[in-house]
Amino acid sequence: MIYSQSVQALIEELGHLPGIGPKSAQRLAFHILRIPEPDARRLAAAIVDVKERTTWCTRCWNISDGPLCDFCLAPERDPTLLCVVEDPRDIVAVERTGGFSGRYHVLHGAIDPIGGIGPEQLRVKELLARLEPEGVTELIVCTNPNLEGEATAMYLARLIRPLGITVSRPASGLPVGGDLEYADEVTLGRALEGRRAMEA
């Protein structure tokens, strides 16, 4: 063992984080060793706190500190307009546009038959349960513009359109194969404004 047991353990744990290889884990570990102890304790406390306090919103499945997230609790948001996204991070991308005033629903993934992910593994059942009680009139399917996102959008359109609800998709402007998380707010904002009804 090159490093002390505690340092080696920290490097190994940091190495489990997505996008962090062995060298990056080592660099982060030594950064943590160099920062003042109060800073390290704040970091540790923030990690423990987020694990203890953070849960999923029981309505939209976004990240939340309580039973309902801030978007679901906001009375000024239009409950009849629902934006469906794959991941909680996609909500941040849509919010940056400043052009959406409805509520959200997070699927926690997209249909991917090769990866063994079907509608049963997503929050589709929970989405359907919201439509009538909340009086939803339009569903914007804001899944990523890649094969999985398109398959998910088509599935939702076929499922929900017969209920008399308008199902739309952001207009062109988003690159095919890209992720919403990386779209700039102007491009995504224009795509939302120019959304179109989905055809079967």
N, C-alpha and C positions, 0 to 999 in steps of 0.2 A: 504494500500500500504506500503510495507516494505521499499522500497528505494524511493529516490526523483523521481519526475516525469520524469526528463531527463534521469536518470540512468535506470529507469524501461523501458522507451521507447527504449533506446539503447539495453538493454537485449532482449526485444521483437523482435527488428529488426534483431539482430544477430541470434536469435533463428529460423528465417526463412531460414537461410542458410542451404544447404544440409549437413547432417551429424552432425549438431550442435544441441544438446539437451539443455534443460534448464540449467543444471549445466555448460556445456561448454560455453553457451552464457553468463552466469554470470561471469565465469572466464575471458572470453575475454573482457567483459565490464570493469571489474576491472583492467585488464592489461592496457586497453586504458586510464583509469583514472590515472594510475600511471606513464605512460610514459610522457616525457617532451612535452609541448604544440606544439613545432615545429614538433615533430614526429607525433603527432596526426593530425596536419594540413596537413602534407605530405600524410598520409594515406587517409584522407578525399579528398584531391585534386586528388590523384591517382584514387579513386573510381569515382569521378565526371568526370575526364578526360577520363577514359576508356569507360564510358557511352556516352560521347559526341563525341569521336573521332573514336571509334571502330565500324566497320560495317562488312558486309559479302562481300568477293571478288565476283565480278559479273561474274567471269569465273568459279571458282572452289568451291565457297561457304565456303572457309576457313576464319578464322578471318583475318581482314585487317584494316589498317589505311587509306586506300584509295580505289579507284575503283578496283584495282588489288592487290593481295597479293605479297609478296616477291618471292614466288616460281613461280608464273605465270610471274613475271617480269624478272626472271633470265634467260638470253640468253643461258647460258651453260646447262640448263636442257633440256632433250630430250622430245619434245612435242608429239612424236609418242608413247611414253610409259606412260600409265596412270594408277595410283594406286587409286582404289576406297576404301574409308574408311567410317565408320559410323559417326565419330565424329572428330572435329578438333584436339582433344587430341591424336588421333591415329596417326596423322601425325608426332607428336613428337616421338612416339615409333618407327615408320619406319625410321625416320631421324637418330635416335640414332644408327642404324645398320651401317650407312655409306656406304651401298651397293645399294642404289637406287638413280638414277640420272634423273628420269623422273618427270612428274607433277602429281598433285593430283586432286581428285574430292571427295567432302564431301557430303554424302547422308543426313546427319542429322537424323540418325536413321536407323532402320532395319524393314523389314516386320514382323508384329506381329498381326495376325488376331484376337487373343484374346484381345489384347490391342486396337484394332480398327485402326491399322496402316497398310495401304496398300501402293502400289507403288505410288499412287497419293499424299500421304503425304510426300514422299521423293523427293529428287532432281534428279529423274530419267529422267524426260523430259529434264532438263538442261544438263544432261550427254549425252543423245542421240544427242542433238544439237551440241555438241563439236566434236563428232567423225570424221565426214567428213572434216569440215573446218581445223581441226588441224592435219589431216592425221594420226590419231591414228591407229597403227598396232597391239598393244597388250594392253589388259586391265587386270590388276592384281586386282582381287577382294579380298581385304584385310579386309573383314568384320570379326567380332568376331567369333571364333569357337564354337558357341552355336546354338541352334535351330533357332533363329531368323536370325543370321548371315548366317547360311547355307541356309535357305529359300531364303534370299536375293541374295546370290551368285548364287543359281540355277536359280532364276528368271532372273537375269542379263545375265547369260550364255545363256539361251534359247532365250532371246531377242536380244542379240548382236552377237552371233556366226553366224547366217545366213547372217550377213553383211560382212562376210569374215575377221573379226577381231579375232585374237587369244585371248581367254579368259582363264586366268590361276588363280590359287589359291595357296597361300603359302603352302609348303609341310608340312608333319607332323613334330612334334616338338613343336607345340603350343598345350597346354592342351585343350581338348574339354570342353566347358563350361566356359572357361576363357576369360579375356578381354585383348586386345592388349596392352592397357595402362600399364598393369602390367607385360608384358613379358620382360625378359632381352634382351639386344641388341644382344647377341651371338645367343640365340635361335631364335629370330625373323630374324636375318640376315641369318642364315642357312635355315630357312623356306622359305625366299624370294629367295635365290639362288636355292633351290630345288623345286621351284614352278612347278606345273604340269598343263597341259591343262585340262579344265573341260569337263566332258562327260555329254551328255544330259540325 
